[in-house]
Amino acid sequence: MTPFLKEVAQDLYNKFGLDIQHCAIVFNNKRPATYIQKYLADIVQKPFFSPKIYTIQEFFSAAVPEKVADFYLQFFTLLEIYNQLLKEEDLQPLKSSHFFPLAKIILSDFSQIDNDLIDADKLYRELEDISKINLEFDYLTSEQYQFLSQFWQSYSEGRHKRQQELFIQMWRRMPKLYHLFHQRLKEKHCITNAGAYRYLANTNIGEVDFIKDFEKGKIVFVGFNALSRAEAKLFTQLQESGKAIFYFDTDSYYLNDPLQEAGLFLRKNIEQLQLKNEFDNEVSYLKAQNRPVNVYQVQGQAAQAKILNNILEKDYLKHEEVSTTAVILADESLLIPALQTIPVNFQDHAVELNVTMGFPLNISTVYGLADLWLSTQLELRSKDSKSKVGYENIEAFLSHPLTGITQANKSKILKKLLEENAVEVDSQRLLNQKGIFEKFYTRVEESSKLIPQLLDVMEFLLQRLSNRKTLKKIDAELLVKTIQELNRLNDTITSYIASEELEFVITLIQKALQSISVPLSGDPLNGIQLMGLLETRNLNFDKVVFLGFNEGIIPKTSIGSSFIPDSIRRVFGLPVLENLDAISSYMVYRLLQRSKNINFVYNALTDESTTGEASRILKQLAYESGYDFNYYELNLNIATEQGKDLEINKNNPQIIAALNRFLTKQKTISPSALSTYIANPVDFFFNYIAGIKEPQEVTGTIEANELGTILHLVMEKFYEPFKGLQVNKAQIHEQRKNLRAVINAAFCETRKLPLNTSEFSGMQEVVMAIVNAYANIILDRDENEAPFKIIDLEYKISVEIPFELNGKQESIKIYGIVDRVDEKDGIVRIIDYKTGKDKLSYGAIDKLFDTDDKHINKALIQTLLYTYAFEIQSGMKDVEPNLYVVRTMSDGNVHFKSGRQTLKHEYLAETKAEFLANLQLKLQELFDLNIPFKVSAIPDNYQYSIYKTLFNR
């Protein structure tokens, strides 16, 4: 079918010929301008002067003498007046940051009042007395009267709640605020967009100089639907004065049926306002022919875009002068998934794609860097006077693709910070790096300098990346657009923000940048058109694909925030929710009436953003249109990979070489490594053979293992003065007076802080309090045990353990550090501190070495191994293992137990021999090339393994 705009172009040429140059064509958006020019050029077939083309906002703004104020000028003007009114009421002024969300709503309400020519004094009048409603609003219908009386009866005297009191106070300010706001703007020679409509509607529009410019032609309004009262009045005046003509895109199917909400506003325009449609022939394109409608139900938001390749496969190869295929994003958040789905090339042909929506800055790397810089400024000010920056911030900066930091430099800096565990870095250290570091980490002292400094950073980046020839086209366009917006913003608000809080100015900058989008490359006429629903107005396509066609998205379920209650809106004829239904229905029906191939895709998955229901518009079409509906369901079968028994064969040259390094004593094995092998051999392989380590991280959070490290260091420092000496209860009691200083020193050493650090964060204080509690539990026991002799602290053991392998004698070297060795009543004790959930109970010794047993006691294995190694290295006998589990030792138990037997004296001697025999058998297994590394059959044995994903658990 012939597109609507092509019919308009033909009719205009028939009416005006080449005199069309004297006409103005007015659309409700910018998109149709390209199409109308193309169609006119095709019709005229020779050079000609084009008519002037405007959006309706541009047209009426040009007709008033004042400049249209942007949002920021309106906001600061409103803030100034509102605080002035509060002062008159002896109330405290509102901070800009607190007023900002209110201002957006108030400005929106004022805009609607002006667009619909509402008397603000009447709308904001306080009408608690129903008799006043009868007297002052005698022109209301019974339904409107009911709405108004119900609302104000809820505010009857004596029944006010606190929220109602605040609402009424603000409501009373509104009339004065409204008039002063417009007056103050006028003094600045400015006006709001809606204010321009109101001004023109209350003048003789035909006598306005701008309108007289088109006396030789006509003002042509094309494709309008829902009109505000101001627009309706202006259109009527222009038609009555013979200055305007109208083209409405209609279909008799919904226009002539009063039950069809899609035709609600068109019926009002044509029948009530008597606006003459130049296309007065009543045709029904919707019923002219049957057409297929494909409905795709998919599971998941992004999955909707993934089905595009199936729907558009034939369209990828098309090359048309004017596009006939459009993908319409009812849900505009699907832009990126759609761009990621549609290929650049298909079957060796370039896919022609035009994105009319533009690429949003707020999902780009350019915005990411600007936002990081703004966050950095907050961080520089939120820390102490030394202006420190967190590690996460520096890592994000170094990793950002636009900073241009080389991988070598990035790795070098991060490695240094990792070695220092630098949770925070002094900004001066970063500034000393010069170049982009100096630009990025210079602290801004004044709010008014924030935008110029960010501009400086963006311009520096643009120049730096351009010189290096590493700047992508889209990034260049986004950087240029960002710089333009920052310059505009700076010109607008500089005079207002000198005294504003830095945090609020940052919020303004973020919101300004978030609204930017940059057109992506593509021909606005050719190829597949990817667009939002509003952009489709006046356009037609043979094939349309709707993405995100869900209830709650189309039509929307909210008209937006407003202080004007629904009942009051209905009284004064302001837009209500039902209006959105009618507008959405019209936009969809209008697109369908000239299309041949219709496709709807919706998300059937219920989540926080969607109901999982198809739009009611789709259901209505299926019920009444008579079209051939084909339903398809895309189910994504998601299944987790089944866990499988992973076995790693040792007969691999690299594995054999790694194992031999232990046998030749090039590498040692720690007690914890051996307990790892016993619990889950595959963990031992990944860690000690393959060398896959958990990445180190800089973090301010103290992990459980680090808590243990701090406690061990505290106990070492505490007993250091008594090393090799007898220590009694009084000495321990006296030394405990220094415990806090010892904890501070141990904490600083572990966290790599300056040793003279005296102030700690709240979380650090909590950690030190926990260490203090644990240390006191140990010291309480030690005081009760005293006197005893401290033989050694953090004692290093390094001994060989022999075992038989394939008929030959082999050995490995065990290396470890014993927390404490002391002597009490002639018995030498190995003391091992534990801060976890270790147990003192165990079963049979052979079960300790059974990988597929659930009662492996790692603490016992390690402590007995320390005991055995210490006896070999020191030559001492009858050494006793003690386990100080700080969480449970307050009950007095520090000895291992098997059933009722305590691991000491004769039973300990028997156990040591049995332990060694089982240990040697386990070592045989470890180095036997015929026994693979496998996964334990007991999940608890690898519950905390970092390698679980590698062996499918």
N, C-alpha and C positions, 0 to 999 in steps of 0.2 A: 504494500500500500504506500501511497505517497506520504512522505513525512509532513507533519503539521507545518513546520517552518518553511518547507518548500512551497506549500500551498499559500502561506502568508506572503512569501516573496513574490510569487506569481501574481497574486491579487494586488499587491502594492504596485507592481510594475504596470499592471493593467490600468490601475487607477491614476498613477502619477507619471508613468514613463520616466524620462530622465530627470523630471522635476522632483524625483524622490530625494534629491540632494537637499531639498529644503525641509525635509521631514526629520523628526526625531523619533527613533524607535526605542521604546522603553521596555526592558525585561525585568523580571524579579530576581535574576542573578546574571553573572557575567558569561556563563558558559555558552548561551545561544548565539552570542554575537558573531563568533567565527562561522557558525553554520549559516546564519542569514546572509552574511557577506559572500560566502561560497555560492549559495543558491542564487543570489542576485547576479553575481558574476556569470554564472552559467546561463542565466536567462538573457542578460543584456548582450553578452558575447562581444563586448568592446569596452575600451576604457570609459569610465564614468565616475562622477563624483558621488561618493557613498553618502548615505544619510548618517546623521550623528546617532550614535548608539550609546545608551545609558542603562545602568541599573536604576531602579526606582529611587534608591537612596541617593545616588549621585545626581539624579535629575532634580529632585526637590531640594537637595542641599545647595545646588547651584542657583536655585531660584531665590535664596534668601541672602541678605547682605552680610550676615554674620558668618564667622567660621565655625564649623562643627567641632565642638570640644571632644577630645578623646577621653577615655575612661579615667585616666589619672588626674587630669585637670578637674573633671567632675567630682572625683573622690575627694581631693584635697579641698575643693570649694565647699562640698557638703560637710566635711569634717569641721571646717572652720565655723560654719554656721551652726551646726549641731551643738558644738561645745559652747558657742555663744548663748544658745538657748538654755543649755544646762546651767550656765553661769547665772542667767537671769532667774533661775529657779533655786539658786544657792546650792547647786549640786556640783560634784567634782567632774571635771572634764574627762572624756574618754580618751584613752591612749589610741593612737592610730591603729595599732595591731588588733585591739579589741573592737574597734569600730569597723574595721575593714569588711568582715563578713556581713555586718548589718548594712553597710553602705551599698554593697552589691545588690542586696534585696530591695532596699529603698529606691535605688536608682532604677531598678527594673520595674518597680511599681509606678514610679513617676513616669517612666517611659510608656507604660500601658495606659496610664491616665491621659497622657497627651495624645497618644495614637488614637484613642477612642473618644477624645474630646469630652472627658468627664469633668464635671465641676468638682475640683479637689475639696473645696470647702464643704460641699454637701456629702461627698463620699466619706470624709474623715470626721463628719459631725458625730458627736456622742449623743445617742438617742436611746436613753434608758426608759424614758417616759413614752409609753405606747401612744398616748394621746398626741404627742408631737409628731409621731409617724403619720397618724391620720391627718393632721393639719398640714404638715409640710411636704408630704409625699402622696398627695391625693391622686396623682396621675399614675400610681403604680397599679399593676394588675393584682388580682387577689393572690396569685402565686408569689409574686415579688414581695408583696406586703407580708406574707407568711414567712418568707425567708428572712426579711429584715427584722421582724418582731421576734422571731425565734432567737436570732443571734443576740439582740440586745437584752432580751429577757434573761439570758444566761449571765448577764452582768448586773442583775438587779441589786439595789442597795442592800448592804448587809451580808451579801453572799460572795463577796470578792475573796478570791484566794490571792496569795502573794504574786503568782504569775499573772493573774488577771489585773492586779493593781499596776504592775510594771507595764503590761500591754496598754492599759488605758492611759497611763502617763505618756508613753511614747506616742500613742494615737493622737493625743491632744496637741502634741508638738508638730504633727505632720502638716497641717494646713500652712502654718507660718513657715516651716522649713521648706515646703514646696515653693511658696511665693518668693522667699528670700533667695533660694537657690537659683531660680530663673533670673531674678533681678541681678544677682551678683555676676552670673555668667554674662548677662547683657552688658554690664559695666565693663567687662573684659572683651566686649565685642565678639562674644561666643554664644553658641546655642547648641542644644542637644539635637540629635537627629529627629526624635519624636517632637521636640519643640518646634523644629522647622515645619513639620507636617501641620501642627496645630496653628502656627502663625499663618501659613498659607491658606489653611482651610477657613480662617476667619478674615481673610482679605478677599478682594476681588481678583481672583487668580488670573483672569484674562488681562488685567492691566499691569501685571508684573513684567518688567523689562525682559527678563530671560524668556518668558513665554512668548512675548511679541517677536522674538527672533525667528519663530517658526510660522509666522503669519502666511508666508507664501506656500506653506505645505500643511502638514498635520502632525500632531503628536500621536504616535501610534503605540498603544499599550497592548502588549502581546502576552497571552498565556497566563493571565492572573486568575486567582481562585479566591482564597479567603482575603477579604479586605477589612482593614480597620475602618472605624467611622471617619477618620480624617481622610483616608484614601478614597472612601466611598463619596464623601462630600466633594473632594477635589475632582474626582472622575466625573461626577454628575455635572459640576460647574463647567468643566472643560467641554463636555459633550454638548451642554445647552448653549454654550457660546460658539459652538461649531469648530472648536479648535482640536478636538481629539476624536479618534476612532478606536475601536476595540476588537481584538481577535481573541475569542475564548475557545480553548480546545475542549470540545464537549462531545458527548455521545448520548443519543436519545435514550439509551438503555438506563442510564442512571439520572439523566437530567429530567426526564418526564415522570419518573417514579418517585413520589414524595417519601417513600420508605427507604430509598437508597441514600445512605449517608454520604456517599461519594459526590452526589450532586447538590448537597446542602447549600454550599456557598454560591455555586453557579446559579442555582434557582433564585437565590436572594439577589445576585447581581443583575440578572436578566429580567426577572419578574417584578421584584420589589423596587430596585433602584432604576429600572428601565434603561440599563446600559445596553446599547444595541450591539449585538454580535454581528460582525461583518460576514461571518459564515453562519447564516441563519437557516440553512437547509438542515432539516432534522434527519441525521443519518445515525445508524447504529453499526459502528465498526465491530463492536464486541459480538454482535449477533450475525454479522455478515457471513461468517464462515466458521465452521468447526475447526478447532486447532488442538494439537496435542499439548498436554500439560504434564510435565514430569516432576514428581515430588520425591526428593531424596531425604530420607531420615538417616542421620548419622549419629554416632556416639562420640560426643566431645566437641569442644569449641573449635579447636584448630583443625579437627578432622573435616569440618565443613569445606575448608579450602582445598583439602587434599583430593576431593572428588572432582575438582575442576578439570583435571587432565582428561577424565573420562568424558565430560560434557563438552569440552572445547577442542577435542583432538582434531576435528576437521577444520575448525576455525583458525588453527595455528598456521595453516598453509595459505590462507586467503590473502589477497592483495587487492584492496578496494579503494576507490577514490574517496568515498565517504563510508565510514564504518557502519556495519549493520549488526555488530555484536557488542553487547555490554554486560559486564559483571557488576551488579549493583549491590553494594554493601549496606544492607539494612542495619547491620552491626558494624560500625566503622573500625572496631578493634581488630577486625579480620584482615585489615590491609596488609600487615606484614606476613601472616600465613599465606595470603593469596599471592603476594610477590614472590615468596619463597617457592611456591608451587608452580606457577606459570614459567615454563622454561625460556631461556634466552634464545635457544635454537631448537628446532624440531625437524628431524629428517633432513638435516643439512641446510635448512632454511631458517633465516632469522625470523623470530616471532615478533610481529609488530604489536607493541603494547603502549598504551597511553594512560597514565595515571593522572586523572583530573584533580584528585583530592590533594595532590602534593605530598611530599614526604615530611612527616611531622618532625620538627627539630628535637622534641623531647624524647625521642627514641634513638637519637643519633649519638655518635661519639663526640661531636662538637658540644652538644648540650651536656653530655656526661662530664666533659672536662670543665666547662663553665660552672656546672653544679659542684664539682669537686673543689674548684677554686673558692666558690662561695662558702662551702662547708669548711674549707681550710681557714678562712677568715674568722668564722665562728669559733673554730678550735683554737686559733691563736689568741683569741680574746677570752676564751672560757678557762684557759689554764692560768697558772700563776704568772707573775710579771716576767718570767723568763721566756714566755712565749714558746711553749713546747707543742710538737706535732706528734700524733700517734703513728705507730708503725703501719697500721692498716692504711692510713692516708698516704704515707710515703710509698707503700707497695702499690696502691692504686695509681698513683702519679707515675711511677716508674713503668708500670705495665700498660699505661694508656698509649694507644697507637699514635696519637697526635703529638705526644711530647718528643718523639724522635730519639729517645734514649736507646743507645745500642744495647744488644743483648749482653755483651761483655760488661759494659758499665753497670747495667741493671744487676747482673749476677754478682759483680764485685761488691756493690753497695749493700745488697740484701744479705750476702754472706757475712759481711762485717757486722751488720745490725743483728743477724742471727747469733753470731758468736758472742755479742755483747748482751743478747736478750734485751735489746733496746725497745721497751714498750713505748717509750716516748723519747723524742729527739729534740734537742734544743734547736730552735729555728735558725740561730746564728750559724750553726754547723752546716745547715743547708744553704744559707745565703753565701757562705764562703765558697760554694761550688761554682758560683757565678752563672752566667748564661741563663738558661730557662729556669734553673733553680732559683736564682735571684729574683726573676720576674714573678715566679709563681708563689714564693714564700715570703715576699715582702708584706709586712703587716700594714693594713690600712687603718689609720688612726681616726679618721673622720668619716661620717656617713656620706657626706657630699662628695668624697673622693672615691667612693666605692665603684661607681659606674666608670669614671675615667680610668681607674686602675685596671678594671676588667677589660675595658676597651684596649688598653695598652697590651695586656696579655694576649688578647685575640689577634691584634694586629701583628704582634711579635711572632706568634705562631704561624699566621698566614705568610709572612715574609720568609720565615725560617724554612717552612715546608716547601714554599714555591722555589726558593733558591736551591733546595736539595732535589727538586723535581720528584718529590715523593707524595705530592698532594693529589688525591683522587678528585674527580670532577664534582661528585656530589658533596664531598667535604669542603671543597672550595666554595661552592654555591652556598652551603650552610654557613660557612664562616663569614662570607660577605653579607649574607642576610642577617646574621647575628650582629655584626658590626653596625649595619644600618639601623637595626632595631635599638641597639644600645645608644647610638647617637640620638635617635628620635626620643628615646626615653630620657636621656640626659637633658636634652633641650626642654622637655616638658616639665620634669619634676625637680630639677636642680634647686630651684628657688624654694622648694617646699621641704626638702629632706635634710637640711643642715642640722636641725635640732632633733631629727627622728632617731630612734634606736636603730643600731646597725642591723639587728635581727629582722626588723620590719622592712627595711630597705632591701635586704636580701630576698625576703618573701616577694616583694614587688618585682624585683628583677627576674626571679624564677617564674613568676606567673606571666610576665611579659614575654619571656623567651619560650615558654611552653605553648604559647598561642601561635608560634611561627610555623609555617610549612613552606617547603620549596618545591616547585613543580619539577617532576622528574622528566627526563628526556622522552620525547614521543611526539607524534603528530596528533594534534587535537582532533583531526578529522579521520585519520586512518587507523587501522589496527583495532585490536580489542580494547574497548574503553573500560577502565576500572574506576568506578565512581561511587560516591555516596548517593543516597536516595534524593536529597534536595537538589543535587546537581543535575538530575535527569529532567527537571522541569523544562518543558517545551521541546525536548528531544524525543526521537523515536528510533527504535531498533527492531530489526527483524527477529533477532534472537536475544532474549534477555535471561540472565541467570541471577536470581536473588540469593544472596548468602546471608545467613543469620535471620531467617524469616520466622522468628519465634514470638510467641505471645509475650508481652511485656517489653519487647524491643520495638515491634511495629504492630499496633500503635503503642506509644509509650504510656506508662501508667502514672505519670506525674507531669504537671505543667511547670514544675520548677518551684523554687522557694518564693514565697510571697507573704507579706504581712497583711494582705487584704484577704479575709476569710472567704471561703467558697460561697457562703450564703450572700455576702455583700457583693461578690463578683457577679453572681447571678442577677441581683437586683439592678446593677448598673450595666449589665451586658458585657462585662469583661470576659476574656477567654476562659473557658472552663475545660475540664477533661474531655467532654464529648466533642469539643472542637478538634482536638488532636485526632480522635477517631475518624472524623469526617475528612480532615486534611490528608491523613495517611492513606485512607481508602481511595481518595481521588488520585493521589500520585501513583498508586499501584494500578488502578483501573485505567488511568490515562496511558500508562506505559503499555498495558496489555492490548488496548483497543486497536493498535496498528501493528502488533507483532505477529509473527508466524510460529515461533518456537519459544515456548515458555518453560522455565525451569525454576523450581523453588528448592532450596536446601535449608534444613533447619536442624538444630541440635536437640536430639531426643533425650540427652542425658540431663537429669535434674541435678543442679548444683547451686552454689550461692549466687550465681549470676543469671540463671535461667530456670524456667519452670519445666523445661522439657516438652512444652506444648507447642504445636504449630500455631501460627497467628490465626486469630479469628477471621481475618480477611481471607486467608487461604481456605478455611472451612466454609465460609460463605460462598466463595467461588465454586467450590466443589458441589455445594448444595444446589445452587441456582443457575450456574452458567451453561450447563449442558455440554461442556467440553469433555474431551477424552482424557481422563486423569490416569496416569500410570504411576504406581507407587513402587519405590525402590528402597531397600534398607541396606545400609552399609554397616556391617558388624565387624568390628576390629577384634579378632580373637587374640586376647592377651593371656598368655600362660607363662608362668614362671618356669624356668628350666629345672627339670627334675635333678635333685642332688644325685651325684653318681660317685661311686667309690673310686677316688683318684689314687692311683699308684704310680710312683715315680721310680722308674728302673735306675738302679745305680750303675749299670754297665754303660756308662757314658763317659768318654775321656775327661770331660771337664769335672764331672762329679767325682770320678776316681781321683783326679788330681787334687781336688779340694779335700777329700777325705785323707789322702796321703799327707797333706800338710799338717794334719793333726798327729798322725803316726810318727812323722819325722820331727815333731816338736817345733815346727815353724810357727804353728798356731797353738794356743792353749784353749782348753774348754773350761768354762765357768760352771759352778754348781747350778746356777739358774738355767744355763744352756742345756745341761744334762736333764734337769727336771722338765724342761720344755720338750725334749725328745721323748721322754717317758710318757708325758701326757698326750702329745700329738706329734708324731714324727714328721708330718708334712710341715708343721710350723718350724721345726728345726731346719728342714731343708730350705725353706724360703728365706729364713733369717740368716743362718750360718753357712749354708752352702751356696745358695743363689745370691746372697747378699742383698736381698730386697728389704730395705729398712723403712720404717715409718718416717715420713718427712718431718724434719724439725720445724717448729713454728714459734714465732715470737708471740707470746700471749701474756696478758696481765692476769689471767686466771691461773691459780695454783692447782695443778693436777694432783691426784692422790699420790702418785709416785714421787712428786717433788716435795710434797708434805713430809713424806718419809725421809727424803734426803736431808731436809732442814733439821728434822728431829735427830737424825744420826749425827749431824755436824754439831748440834747443840750438846748432845751427850759427850761427844769427843772433846769439845772445848771445855765443858764443865769439869771433866775429870783429868784434863791435861796436866794441871799442877800436881796431881797425885800419881802420875804414871810411875810404876815401879815401887810405889810406897803403900804402906798400910793406911787405910782411911777409916776414921771412926764416925760415929753418929754426929758428934758436935761439929766436926769439920764439914760434913755434908750440910748440916743445918746452916753453918756460917756461909758456906759457898753459895747457898740458895739465894742469899741476898743479892747476888750478882746475876741471877738467872735472867732477868729482863735484858740486861746488857749483853749477855751471852746470846740470847735469842735474836736480838737486833743485829749483832755481828754476823751470826749464822745466816740470817735472812738476807742481809745485804750481800754476803759472799755468794750465796746460792743464786740470787736474782741479779747479780752483777751490778749492784748499786754502789754508789760511793760509801765507804765504810763509816763516814761521819754523818750519814743520813739520819735525821732526827724526826722528820715528819713523814708519816705514811698515810696512804689512802685508807678509806673505810674498809675495803675488802682486804687490804694487807694487814690491817689491825686485827681483823677477824681471824685470818690465817695464823697470825702470831699468837693470838689468844688460844687457838686450838693446840698449837705446838706447846705453849706454856702449860696447858692442862695435861697433855700427854707426858711432858717432861716431869711434871709434879707427881704423876701416877708412878713413874719409874723411881723417882727419888724417894717417894714415900716408902716404897718397898726396900730401897737401898738403905734408908735410915734404919728400918727394922732389922735388916740383915747385918748391918755393920756391927763389928769391924770386919773388913775384908781387904785383900791386897789387890790393887790394880796392876796386873802383869803387863798388859799392853792394850792399846786402843787402835782400832782400824788396822789390825795385824794382817799383813800380806802373807798368804800361803801360796806355795808353788811346789807341788810334788808330783811324782809320776805314779800312775796306777797301772800295774801290769795286768794283762789278761791274755788268754790263749785265742788265737785266730787261725783257723785252718791248720792246726797242728804246730803252729809257730808261736813263740812268745812275742807279744807286742805290748806297747804301753802308750799312754797319752799323758800329757801334763795338765794337771788341774791347777787353775789359778783363781784366787778369790780373795776377798777382804773380810776378815772377821770383825764384827762390830766391837766386841770387847772380850778380853780374856782376863778373868780374875781368879782369886783363890780364896775359899772360905772353908775353915775348919779342915785344912789339909787337902781339900778337893779342888782341883782346877776345873773351872767352868768356862764353856763357850757360851757367850751371851749374844743372842740375835734379836734385835728390836724389830717388831712388826707393827705397822699401823693399819693393816687390812683386817680381813675376816679369817685369818688363819686359825686352824684348829690344833688342839693338843692331842686329840684322840686319833687313833689309827687302828687298822685291823692287823692281819698277818703281814709280815715283812715282804713276802713274795708278791702280795697284792699291790704293794707300793710301786712295783715295777711293771705291772700289767696295764698296758696301754688301753685295753678295753674294759678296765675296771673303773667304777665310779668313785672309789674311795682313795684315789691317789692324793697323798699328803705332801705337797711340794716343799712346805716349810720343814718337815721332818727329813726329807731326802737331803735338802741343802744343809741343814744343821748337822746331821750325822756325817755328811761328806766333809764339812768344815772340821768336825771333831776328829775324824780319821786322818785327814791331811795334817792337822795340827800335831797330832801324836807322832806321825812320821817325821815331820819337820823339826819338832822340838825335842823329841825323844822322851816326852812325858807319857805316863800311863794313866789309865782310869779317868781320862778327861770326860766331863759330864756335859751333855748338851742342854741348854736352857733356852726357852723361847719366851720373850717378853712381848706378849700381845697386848698392847696398851688398852685396847677396848675391853678386854676381859680379865686382865691380870689383877684387878682390884680384889678378886675373890681369893687371891693367894696362890693360884696355880700357875706354875711356870715349867713344869715337867711334862713330857709326853707320856701318854698312858695308852696301853692296849688292854682293853677290858678293865680288870682290877689291878693289873700290874703296872707299876710306875717304872719308867725307863731310867733306872739308876742301879748302882752296885752290881750284883752278880747278873741280874737280868740284862743290864746294859752291856756287859761283857759278852754275853751270849748273842745278843742282838747285833752287836758290831760285826761279829764273824759272819752271821747270816746275811747282814746288809752287804758286806764286801763281796760275798759269793754271788749274790743276786746282781750287784752292780757290775761285776765282771761279765756275767751272762748278758746283761743289757748292752755292754760295750761290744761284745762279740756280735750281737745283733746289729748294732749301729754300723759296724765296719764290714759286715758280711754283704758282699756285692750281690748275693742271690736273694736277699731280703729287701724288697723295695720300701721306700718311704710311703707310708699310707696314712689315711685319716682315721682317727680314733672312732670307735663305734659309739662312744659316749659323748653326746653333744656338750655336756657340761665341761668336758676336758678342753674344748676350744671355744667356750662361750665368749671369751673376751679377745679372741684371736683377731688380729688386724688382717689376716689373710683369708678370711672366710669366703669372700667373693671369688678368690682364686681357686678354691676347691669346691665351689658351687654349694655352699651352705648358707 
